[in-house]
Structure formats: structure tokens, C-alpha cells
Amino acid sequence: MDTLTAEQILQKVYIRGEEHTVMQAIERQISHYALHIGQIIYIGKMLKENEWECLSIPRGQSTSYLQKKRST
């Protein structure tokens, strides 16, 4: 990304026959990765069931998490 010029970011590329700017293509790819990460997490939850450990703030613990963050 650091090596792309403003001109290059606006260049047109084609993905599956659809025109995109380079920036749109990058955003499309990042969204695609996020979708697959969600699928992997979903399968992990199904396989681990009750053993699954939340990857962020556990369900029902947002308030206590925020209180801790504000007190530090």
C-alpha cells in the first residue's frame, strides 16, 4: 500500500468481469477475508461448544469490561 500512488489507486482493474478501482478491489478482498474468518469462528464454536472461549468481550460482560477500562 505504501508504494501505491494516488493515480494507481484510482486505476481500473477487473475482477470476474466487473470494473473496480484498485482501492475498491482492496476493500473487496479485505471484506472477503473477514467473511472467511467469520466462517472459521463459526465452525470453531460448533466444534468446541461449551469449551469455546470468546475472542473478545464474553457475552453479558460488557458492563464490567467497560467499568474496568474506565478505572485504569
ROKE-634433 format. One record per atom (N, C-alpha, C): x, y, z; residue in one letter; atom name. Coordinates in steps of 0.001 Angstrom, whole numbers, plus 500000, padded with zeros to 6 digits. Layout:
REM ROKE-634433
<site><xx>X</xx><yy>Y</yy><zz>Z</zz><residuo>A</residuo><atomo>CA</atomo></site>
...
REM end
This chain:
REM ROKE-634433
<site><xx>500820</xx><yy>498809</yy><zz>500000</zz><residuo>M</residuo><atomo>N</atomo></site>
<site><xx>500000</xx><yy>500000</yy><zz>500000</zz><residuo>M</residuo><atomo>CA</atomo></site>
<site><xx>500866</xx><yy>501257</yy><zz>500000</zz><residuo>M</residuo><atomo>C</atomo></site>
<site><xx>501951</xx><yy>501220</yy><zz>500731</zz><residuo>D</residuo><atomo>N</atomo></site>
<site><xx>502798</xx><yy>502410</yy><zz>500818</zz><residuo>D</residuo><atomo>CA</atomo></site>
<site><xx>503390</xx><yy>502801</yy><zz>499468</zz><residuo>D</residuo><atomo>C</atomo></site>
<site><xx>503530</xx><yy>501829</yy><zz>498574</zz><residuo>T</residuo><atomo>N</atomo></site>
<site><xx>504165</xx><yy>502121</yy><zz>497295</zz><residuo>T</residuo><atomo>CA</atomo></site>
<site><xx>503167</xx><yy>502548</yy><zz>496222</zz><residuo>T</residuo><atomo>C</atomo></site>
<site><xx>501864</xx><yy>502453</yy><zz>496503</zz><residuo>L</residuo><atomo>N</atomo></site>
<site><xx>500864</xx><yy>502864</yy><zz>495518</zz><residuo>L</residuo><atomo>CA</atomo></site>
<site><xx>500737</xx><yy>504381</yy><zz>495490</zz><residuo>L</residuo><atomo>C</atomo></site>
<site><xx>500680</xx><yy>504920</yy><zz>494292</zz><residuo>T</residuo><atomo>N</atomo></site>
<site><xx>500453</xx><yy>506356</yy><zz>494139</zz><residuo>T</residuo><atomo>CA</atomo></site>
<site><xx>498946</xx><yy>506607</yy><zz>494079</zz><residuo>T</residuo><atomo>C</atomo></site>
<site><xx>498546</xx><yy>507858</yy><zz>494247</zz><residuo>A</residuo><atomo>N</atomo></site>
<site><xx>497123</xx><yy>508216</yy><zz>494159</zz><residuo>A</residuo><atomo>CA</atomo></site>
<site><xx>496571</xx><yy>507832</yy><zz>492789</zz><residuo>A</residuo><atomo>C</atomo></site>
<site><xx>497391</xx><yy>508003</yy><zz>491776</zz><residuo>E</residuo><atomo>N</atomo></site>
<site><xx>496988</xx><yy>507654</yy><zz>490412</zz><residuo>E</residuo><atomo>CA</atomo></site>
<site><xx>496730</xx><yy>506150</yy><zz>490280</zz><residuo>E</residuo><atomo>C</atomo></site>
<site><xx>497611</xx><yy>505349</yy><zz>490858</zz><residuo>Q</residuo><atomo>N</atomo></site>
<site><xx>497464</xx><yy>503892</yy><zz>490794</zz><residuo>Q</residuo><atomo>CA</atomo></site>
<site><xx>496233</xx><yy>503408</yy><zz>491562</zz><residuo>Q</residuo><atomo>C</atomo></site>
<site><xx>495934</xx><yy>504041</yy><zz>492685</zz><residuo>I</residuo><atomo>N</atomo></site>
<site><xx>494784</xx><yy>503636</yy><zz>493499</zz><residuo>I</residuo><atomo>CA</atomo></site>
<site><xx>493480</xx><yy>503821</yy><zz>492726</zz><residuo>I</residuo><atomo>C</atomo></site>
<site><xx>493464</xx><yy>504793</yy><zz>491820</zz><residuo>L</residuo><atomo>N</atomo></site>
<site><xx>492257</xx><yy>505063</yy><zz>491042</zz><residuo>L</residuo><atomo>CA</atomo></site>
<site><xx>492207</xx><yy>504309</yy><zz>489721</zz><residuo>L</residuo><atomo>C</atomo></site>
<site><xx>493275</xx><yy>503566</yy><zz>489393</zz><residuo>Q</residuo><atomo>N</atomo></site>
<site><xx>493280</xx><yy>502781</yy><zz>488160</zz><residuo>Q</residuo><atomo>CA</atomo></site>
<site><xx>492179</xx><yy>501736</yy><zz>488204</zz><residuo>Q</residuo><atomo>C</atomo></site>
<site><xx>491694</xx><yy>501363</yy><zz>487041</zz><residuo>K</residuo><atomo>N</atomo></site>
<site><xx>490636</xx><yy>500360</yy><zz>486941</zz><residuo>K</residuo><atomo>CA</atomo></site>
<site><xx>491246</xx><yy>498971</yy><zz>486803</zz><residuo>K</residuo><atomo>C</atomo></site>
<site><xx>490667</xx><yy>498028</yy><zz>487517</zz><residuo>V</residuo><atomo>N</atomo></site>
<site><xx>491025</xx><yy>496617</yy><zz>487387</zz><residuo>V</residuo><atomo>CA</atomo></site>
<site><xx>489721</xx><yy>495842</yy><zz>487253</zz><residuo>V</residuo><atomo>C</atomo></site>
<site><xx>489824</xx><yy>494629</yy><zz>486745</zz><residuo>Y</residuo><atomo>N</atomo></site>
<site><xx>488627</xx><yy>493818</yy><zz>486556</zz><residuo>Y</residuo><atomo>CA</atomo></site>
<site><xx>488718</xx><yy>492554</yy><zz>487394</zz><residuo>Y</residuo><atomo>C</atomo></site>
<site><xx>487661</xx><yy>492300</yy><zz>488137</zz><residuo>I</residuo><atomo>N</atomo></site>
<site><xx>487554</xx><yy>491091</yy><zz>488941</zz><residuo>I</residuo><atomo>CA</atomo></site>
<site><xx>486276</xx><yy>490398</yy><zz>488499</zz><residuo>I</residuo><atomo>C</atomo></site>
<site><xx>486435</xx><yy>489202</yy><zz>487956</zz><residuo>R</residuo><atomo>N</atomo></site>
<site><xx>485288</xx><yy>488434</yy><zz>487445</zz><residuo>R</residuo><atomo>CA</atomo></site>
<site><xx>484433</xx><yy>489263</yy><zz>486492</zz><residuo>R</residuo><atomo>C</atomo></site>
<site><xx>485116</xx><yy>490031</yy><zz>485658</zz><residuo>G</residuo><atomo>N</atomo></site>
<site><xx>484438</xx><yy>490820</yy><zz>484643</zz><residuo>G</residuo><atomo>CA</atomo></site>
<site><xx>483854</xx><yy>492138</yy><zz>485126</zz><residuo>G</residuo><atomo>C</atomo></site>
<site><xx>483979</xx><yy>492448</yy><zz>486397</zz><residuo>E</residuo><atomo>N</atomo></site>
<site><xx>483454</xx><yy>493703</yy><zz>486937</zz><residuo>E</residuo><atomo>CA</atomo></site>
<site><xx>484583</xx><yy>494708</yy><zz>487139</zz><residuo>E</residuo><atomo>C</atomo></site>
<site><xx>484316</xx><yy>495944</yy><zz>486735</zz><residuo>E</residuo><atomo>N</atomo></site>
<site><xx>485316</xx><yy>497000</yy><zz>486879</zz><residuo>E</residuo><atomo>CA</atomo></site>
<site><xx>485336</xx><yy>497532</yy><zz>488310</zz><residuo>E</residuo><atomo>C</atomo></site>
<site><xx>486539</xx><yy>497696</yy><zz>488831</zz><residuo>H</residuo><atomo>N</atomo></site>
<site><xx>486753</xx><yy>498263</yy><zz>490166</zz><residuo>H</residuo><atomo>CA</atomo></site>
<site><xx>487975</xx><yy>499163</yy><zz>490098</zz><residuo>H</residuo><atomo>C</atomo></site>
<site><xx>488024</xx><yy>500157</yy><zz>490986</zz><residuo>T</residuo><atomo>N</atomo></site>
<site><xx>489290</xx><yy>500863</yy><zz>491161</zz><residuo>T</residuo><atomo>CA</atomo></site>
<site><xx>490173</xx><yy>499941</yy><zz>492011</zz><residuo>T</residuo><atomo>C</atomo></site>
<site><xx>491451</xx><yy>500210</yy><zz>492038</zz><residuo>V</residuo><atomo>N</atomo></site>
<site><xx>492359</xx><yy>499411</yy><zz>492864</zz><residuo>V</residuo><atomo>CA</atomo></site>
<site><xx>491911</xx><yy>499485</yy><zz>494321</zz><residuo>V</residuo><atomo>C</atomo></site>
<site><xx>491493</xx><yy>500666</yy><zz>494785</zz><residuo>M</residuo><atomo>N</atomo></site>
<site><xx>491023</xx><yy>500816</yy><zz>496166</zz><residuo>M</residuo><atomo>CA</atomo></site>
<site><xx>489795</xx><yy>499945</yy><zz>496413</zz><residuo>M</residuo><atomo>C</atomo></site>
<site><xx>488852</xx><yy>499926</yy><zz>495487</zz><residuo>Q</residuo><atomo>N</atomo></site>
<site><xx>487666</xx><yy>499079</yy><zz>495642</zz><residuo>Q</residuo><atomo>CA</atomo></site>
<site><xx>488055</xx><yy>497604</yy><zz>495666</zz><residuo>Q</residuo><atomo>C</atomo></site>
<site><xx>489028</xx><yy>497229</yy><zz>494855</zz><residuo>A</residuo><atomo>N</atomo></site>
<site><xx>489481</xx><yy>495837</yy><zz>494822</zz><residuo>A</residuo><atomo>CA</atomo></site>
<site><xx>490114</xx><yy>495442</yy><zz>496155</zz><residuo>A</residuo><atomo>C</atomo></site>
<site><xx>490884</xx><yy>496343</yy><zz>496743</zz><residuo>I</residuo><atomo>N</atomo></site>
<site><xx>491499</xx><yy>496078</yy><zz>498052</zz><residuo>I</residuo><atomo>CA</atomo></site>
<site><xx>490412</xx><yy>495927</yy><zz>499112</zz><residuo>I</residuo><atomo>C</atomo></site>
<site><xx>489446</xx><yy>496838</yy><zz>499120</zz><residuo>E</residuo><atomo>N</atomo></site>
<site><xx>488341</xx><yy>496762</yy><zz>500088</zz><residuo>E</residuo><atomo>CA</atomo></site>
<site><xx>487546</xx><yy>495473</yy><zz>499904</zz><residuo>E</residuo><atomo>C</atomo></site>
<site><xx>487344</xx><yy>495088</yy><zz>498651</zz><residuo>R</residuo><atomo>N</atomo></site>
<site><xx>486614</xx><yy>493848</yy><zz>498350</zz><residuo>R</residuo><atomo>CA</atomo></site>
<site><xx>487353</xx><yy>492644</yy><zz>498923</zz><residuo>R</residuo><atomo>C</atomo></site>
<site><xx>488659</xx><yy>492618</yy><zz>498762</zz><residuo>Q</residuo><atomo>N</atomo></site>
<site><xx>489453</xx><yy>491492</yy><zz>499250</zz><residuo>Q</residuo><atomo>CA</atomo></site>
<site><xx>489458</xx><yy>491428</yy><zz>500774</zz><residuo>Q</residuo><atomo>C</atomo></site>
<site><xx>489576</xx><yy>492576</yy><zz>501433</zz><residuo>I</residuo><atomo>N</atomo></site>
<site><xx>489548</xx><yy>492608</yy><zz>502897</zz><residuo>I</residuo><atomo>CA</atomo></site>
<site><xx>488200</xx><yy>492101</yy><zz>503404</zz><residuo>I</residuo><atomo>C</atomo></site>
<site><xx>487113</xx><yy>492519</yy><zz>502760</zz><residuo>S</residuo><atomo>N</atomo></site>
<site><xx>485780</xx><yy>492029</yy><zz>503144</zz><residuo>S</residuo><atomo>CA</atomo></site>
<site><xx>485679</xx><yy>490526</yy><zz>502943</zz><residuo>S</residuo><atomo>C</atomo></site>
<site><xx>486280</xx><yy>490040</yy><zz>501877</zz><residuo>H</residuo><atomo>N</atomo></site>
<site><xx>486273</xx><yy>488603</yy><zz>501586</zz><residuo>H</residuo><atomo>CA</atomo></site>
<site><xx>486986</xx><yy>487824</yy><zz>502696</zz><residuo>H</residuo><atomo>C</atomo></site>
<site><xx>488136</xx><yy>488332</yy><zz>503124</zz><residuo>Y</residuo><atomo>N</atomo></site>
<site><xx>488862</xx><yy>487680</yy><zz>504228</zz><residuo>Y</residuo><atomo>CA</atomo></site>
<site><xx>488020</xx><yy>487668</yy><zz>505499</zz><residuo>Y</residuo><atomo>C</atomo></site>
<site><xx>487362</xx><yy>488801</yy><zz>505790</zz><residuo>A</residuo><atomo>N</atomo></site>
<site><xx>486538</xx><yy>488892</yy><zz>507001</zz><residuo>A</residuo><atomo>CA</atomo></site>
<site><xx>485424</xx><yy>487854</yy><zz>506980</zz><residuo>A</residuo><atomo>C</atomo></site>
<site><xx>484835</xx><yy>487642</yy><zz>505817</zz><residuo>L</residuo><atomo>N</atomo></site>
<site><xx>483788</xx><yy>486625</yy><zz>505689</zz><residuo>L</residuo><atomo>CA</atomo></site>
<site><xx>484326</xx><yy>485249</yy><zz>506064</zz><residuo>L</residuo><atomo>C</atomo></site>
<site><xx>485493</xx><yy>484899</yy><zz>505542</zz><residuo>H</residuo><atomo>N</atomo></site>
<site><xx>486072</xx><yy>483586</yy><zz>505841</zz><residuo>H</residuo><atomo>CA</atomo></site>
<site><xx>486481</xx><yy>483462</yy><zz>507306</zz><residuo>H</residuo><atomo>C</atomo></site>
<site><xx>486962</xx><yy>484529</yy><zz>507899</zz><residuo>I</residuo><atomo>N</atomo></site>
<site><xx>487297</xx><yy>484491</yy><zz>509326</zz><residuo>I</residuo><atomo>CA</atomo></site>
<site><xx>486035</xx><yy>484196</yy><zz>510131</zz><residuo>I</residuo><atomo>C</atomo></site>
<site><xx>484930</xx><yy>484829</yy><zz>509770</zz><residuo>G</residuo><atomo>N</atomo></site>
<site><xx>483658</xx><yy>484558</yy><zz>510435</zz><residuo>G</residuo><atomo>CA</atomo></site>
<site><xx>483245</xx><yy>483105</yy><zz>510301</zz><residuo>G</residuo><atomo>C</atomo></site>
<site><xx>483458</xx><yy>482525</yy><zz>509127</zz><residuo>Q</residuo><atomo>N</atomo></site>
<site><xx>483125</xx><yy>481114</yy><zz>508919</zz><residuo>Q</residuo><atomo>CA</atomo></site>
<site><xx>483991</xx><yy>480211</yy><zz>509796</zz><residuo>Q</residuo><atomo>C</atomo></site>
<site><xx>485265</xx><yy>480524</yy><zz>509894</zz><residuo>I</residuo><atomo>N</atomo></site>
<site><xx>486183</xx><yy>479728</yy><zz>510716</zz><residuo>I</residuo><atomo>CA</atomo></site>
<site><xx>485772</xx><yy>479802</yy><zz>512181</zz><residuo>I</residuo><atomo>C</atomo></site>
<site><xx>485431</xx><yy>480998</yy><zz>512650</zz><residuo>I</residuo><atomo>N</atomo></site>
<site><xx>484997</xx><yy>481156</yy><zz>514044</zz><residuo>I</residuo><atomo>CA</atomo></site>
<site><xx>483706</xx><yy>480384</yy><zz>514281</zz><residuo>I</residuo><atomo>C</atomo></site>
<site><xx>482780</xx><yy>480457</yy><zz>513358</zz><residuo>Y</residuo><atomo>N</atomo></site>
<site><xx>481507</xx><yy>479744</yy><zz>513486</zz><residuo>Y</residuo><atomo>CA</atomo></site>
<site><xx>481744</xx><yy>478239</yy><zz>513615</zz><residuo>Y</residuo><atomo>C</atomo></site>
<site><xx>482607</xx><yy>477690</yy><zz>512777</zz><residuo>I</residuo><atomo>N</atomo></site>
<site><xx>482919</xx><yy>476256</yy><zz>512841</zz><residuo>I</residuo><atomo>CA</atomo></site>
<site><xx>483618</xx><yy>475924</yy><zz>514152</zz><residuo>I</residuo><atomo>C</atomo></site>
<site><xx>484539</xx><yy>476787</yy><zz>514579</zz><residuo>G</residuo><atomo>N</atomo></site>
<site><xx>485223</xx><yy>476576</yy><zz>515858</zz><residuo>G</residuo><atomo>CA</atomo></site>
<site><xx>484247</xx><yy>476520</yy><zz>517012</zz><residuo>G</residuo><atomo>C</atomo></site>
<site><xx>483266</xx><yy>477424</yy><zz>517014</zz><residuo>K</residuo><atomo>N</atomo></site>
<site><xx>482247</xx><yy>477427</yy><zz>518070</zz><residuo>K</residuo><atomo>CA</atomo></site>
<site><xx>481427</xx><yy>476144</yy><zz>518041</zz><residuo>K</residuo><atomo>C</atomo></site>
<site><xx>481091</xx><yy>475691</yy><zz>516840</zz><residuo>M</residuo><atomo>N</atomo></site>
<site><xx>480306</xx><yy>474454</yy><zz>516723</zz><residuo>M</residuo><atomo>CA</atomo></site>
<site><xx>481096</xx><yy>473258</yy><zz>517243</zz><residuo>M</residuo><atomo>C</atomo></site>
<site><xx>482380</xx><yy>473203</yy><zz>516921</zz><residuo>L</residuo><atomo>N</atomo></site>
<site><xx>483199</xx><yy>472060</yy><zz>517322</zz><residuo>L</residuo><atomo>CA</atomo></site>
<site><xx>483503</xx><yy>472061</yy><zz>518816</zz><residuo>L</residuo><atomo>C</atomo></site>
<site><xx>483759</xx><yy>473230</yy><zz>519373</zz><residuo>K</residuo><atomo>N</atomo></site>
<site><xx>484161</xx><yy>473327</yy><zz>520782</zz><residuo>K</residuo><atomo>CA</atomo></site>
<site><xx>482978</xx><yy>473430</yy><zz>521743</zz><residuo>K</residuo><atomo>C</atomo></site>
<site><xx>481826</xx><yy>473853</yy><zz>521247</zz><residuo>E</residuo><atomo>N</atomo></site>
<site><xx>480618</xx><yy>474036</yy><zz>522058</zz><residuo>E</residuo><atomo>CA</atomo></site>
<site><xx>480914</xx><yy>474770</yy><zz>523362</zz><residuo>E</residuo><atomo>C</atomo></site>
<site><xx>480723</xx><yy>474137</yy><zz>524504</zz><residuo>N</residuo><atomo>N</atomo></site>
<site><xx>480882</xx><yy>474799</yy><zz>525805</zz><residuo>N</residuo><atomo>CA</atomo></site>
<site><xx>482333</xx><yy>475135</yy><zz>526141</zz><residuo>N</residuo><atomo>C</atomo></site>
<site><xx>483274</xx><yy>474543</yy><zz>525446</zz><residuo>E</residuo><atomo>N</atomo></site>
<site><xx>484693</xx><yy>474821</yy><zz>525699</zz><residuo>E</residuo><atomo>CA</atomo></site>
<site><xx>485172</xx><yy>476079</yy><zz>524972</zz><residuo>E</residuo><atomo>C</atomo></site>
<site><xx>484327</xx><yy>476640</yy><zz>524103</zz><residuo>W</residuo><atomo>N</atomo></site>
<site><xx>484714</xx><yy>477804</yy><zz>523310</zz><residuo>W</residuo><atomo>CA</atomo></site>
<site><xx>485007</xx><yy>478988</yy><zz>524216</zz><residuo>W</residuo><atomo>C</atomo></site>
<site><xx>486142</xx><yy>479636</yy><zz>523990</zz><residuo>E</residuo><atomo>N</atomo></site>
<site><xx>486495</xx><yy>480845</yy><zz>524724</zz><residuo>E</residuo><atomo>CA</atomo></site>
<site><xx>486304</xx><yy>482032</yy><zz>523797</zz><residuo>E</residuo><atomo>C</atomo></site>
<site><xx>485557</xx><yy>482997</yy><zz>524271</zz><residuo>C</residuo><atomo>N</atomo></site>
<site><xx>485249</xx><yy>484190</yy><zz>523492</zz><residuo>C</residuo><atomo>CA</atomo></site>
<site><xx>486543</xx><yy>484881</yy><zz>523055</zz><residuo>C</residuo><atomo>C</atomo></site>
<site><xx>486568</xx><yy>485367</yy><zz>521828</zz><residuo>L</residuo><atomo>N</atomo></site>
<site><xx>487755</xx><yy>486035</yy><zz>521299</zz><residuo>L</residuo><atomo>CA</atomo></site>
<site><xx>487817</xx><yy>487510</yy><zz>521691</zz><residuo>L</residuo><atomo>C</atomo></site>
<site><xx>486717</xx><yy>488019</yy><zz>522220</zz><residuo>S</residuo><atomo>N</atomo></site>
<site><xx>486717</xx><yy>489421</yy><zz>522664</zz><residuo>S</residuo><atomo>CA</atomo></site>
<site><xx>486050</xx><yy>489486</yy><zz>524037</zz><residuo>S</residuo><atomo>C</atomo></site>
<site><xx>485078</xx><yy>490357</yy><zz>524201</zz><residuo>I</residuo><atomo>N</atomo></site>
<site><xx>484385</xx><yy>490501</yy><zz>525486</zz><residuo>I</residuo><atomo>CA</atomo></site>
<site><xx>483314</xx><yy>489415</yy><zz>525560</zz><residuo>I</residuo><atomo>C</atomo></site>
<site><xx>483363</xx><yy>488549</yy><zz>526572</zz><residuo>P</residuo><atomo>N</atomo></site>
<site><xx>482362</xx><yy>487486</yy><zz>526687</zz><residuo>P</residuo><atomo>CA</atomo></site>
<site><xx>480943</xx><yy>488051</yy><zz>526811</zz><residuo>P</residuo><atomo>C</atomo></site>
<site><xx>479999</xx><yy>487312</yy><zz>526286</zz><residuo>R</residuo><atomo>N</atomo></site>
<site><xx>478595</xx><yy>487713</yy><zz>526319</zz><residuo>R</residuo><atomo>CA</atomo></site>
<site><xx>478162</xx><yy>488009</yy><zz>527755</zz><residuo>R</residuo><atomo>C</atomo></site>
<site><xx>477467</xx><yy>489124</yy><zz>527921</zz><residuo>G</residuo><atomo>N</atomo></site>
<site><xx>476955</xx><yy>489504</yy><zz>529225</zz><residuo>G</residuo><atomo>CA</atomo></site>
<site><xx>477959</xx><yy>490202</yy><zz>530129</zz><residuo>G</residuo><atomo>C</atomo></site>
<site><xx>479187</xx><yy>490429</yy><zz>529631</zz><residuo>Q</residuo><atomo>N</atomo></site>
<site><xx>480211</xx><yy>491040</yy><zz>530480</zz><residuo>Q</residuo><atomo>CA</atomo></site>
<site><xx>480684</xx><yy>492406</yy><zz>529970</zz><residuo>Q</residuo><atomo>C</atomo></site>
<site><xx>479924</xx><yy>493003</yy><zz>529075</zz><residuo>S</residuo><atomo>N</atomo></site>
<site><xx>480314</xx><yy>494306</yy><zz>528517</zz><residuo>S</residuo><atomo>CA</atomo></site>
<site><xx>480399</xx><yy>495383</yy><zz>529584</zz><residuo>S</residuo><atomo>C</atomo></site>
<site><xx>479418</xx><yy>495417</yy><zz>530487</zz><residuo>T</residuo><atomo>N</atomo></site>
<site><xx>479390</xx><yy>496454</yy><zz>531519</zz><residuo>T</residuo><atomo>CA</atomo></site>
<site><xx>480608</xx><yy>496366</yy><zz>532421</zz><residuo>T</residuo><atomo>C</atomo></site>
<site><xx>480922</xx><yy>495167</yy><zz>532901</zz><residuo>S</residuo><atomo>N</atomo></site>
<site><xx>482085</xx><yy>495026</yy><zz>533791</zz><residuo>S</residuo><atomo>CA</atomo></site>
<site><xx>483383</xx><yy>495319</yy><zz>533038</zz><residuo>S</residuo><atomo>C</atomo></site>
<site><xx>483440</xx><yy>494952</yy><zz>531774</zz><residuo>Y</residuo><atomo>N</atomo></site>
<site><xx>484621</xx><yy>495249</yy><zz>530960</zz><residuo>Y</residuo><atomo>CA</atomo></site>
<site><xx>484818</xx><yy>496763</yy><zz>530852</zz><residuo>Y</residuo><atomo>C</atomo></site>
<site><xx>483741</xx><yy>497477</yy><zz>530544</zz><residuo>L</residuo><atomo>N</atomo></site>
<site><xx>483834</xx><yy>498932</yy><zz>530396</zz><residuo>L</residuo><atomo>CA</atomo></site>
<site><xx>484191</xx><yy>499610</yy><zz>531714</zz><residuo>L</residuo><atomo>C</atomo></site>
<site><xx>483648</xx><yy>499112</yy><zz>532820</zz><residuo>Q</residuo><atomo>N</atomo></site>
<site><xx>483985</xx><yy>499681</yy><zz>534124</zz><residuo>Q</residuo><atomo>CA</atomo></site>
<site><xx>485473</xx><yy>499519</yy><zz>534415</zz><residuo>Q</residuo><atomo>C</atomo></site>
<site><xx>486015</xx><yy>498346</yy><zz>534111</zz><residuo>K</residuo><atomo>N</atomo></site>
<site><xx>487456</xx><yy>498109</yy><zz>534315</zz><residuo>K</residuo><atomo>CA</atomo></site>
<site><xx>488285</xx><yy>499059</yy><zz>533457</zz><residuo>K</residuo><atomo>C</atomo></site>
<site><xx>487899</xx><yy>499209</yy><zz>532178</zz><residuo>K</residuo><atomo>N</atomo></site>
<site><xx>488640</xx><yy>500071</yy><zz>531256</zz><residuo>K</residuo><atomo>CA</atomo></site>
<site><xx>488630</xx><yy>501522</yy><zz>531731</zz><residuo>K</residuo><atomo>C</atomo></site>
<site><xx>487505</xx><yy>501966</yy><zz>532242</zz><residuo>R</residuo><atomo>N</atomo></site>
<site><xx>487377</xx><yy>503366</yy><zz>532676</zz><residuo>R</residuo><atomo>CA</atomo></site>
<site><xx>488136</xx><yy>503634</yy><zz>533964</zz><residuo>R</residuo><atomo>C</atomo></site>
<site><xx>488349</xx><yy>502599</yy><zz>534768</zz><residuo>S</residuo><atomo>N</atomo></site>
<site><xx>489029</xx><yy>502795</yy><zz>536052</zz><residuo>S</residuo><atomo>CA</atomo></site>
<site><xx>490550</xx><yy>502762</yy><zz>535930</zz><residuo>S</residuo><atomo>C</atomo></site>
<site><xx>491077</xx><yy>502398</yy><zz>534770</zz><residuo>T</residuo><atomo>N</atomo></site>
<site><xx>492538</xx><yy>502348</yy><zz>534601</zz><residuo>T</residuo><atomo>CA</atomo></site>
<site><xx>493067</xx><yy>503601</yy><zz>533968</zz><residuo>T</residuo><atomo>C</atomo></site>
REM end
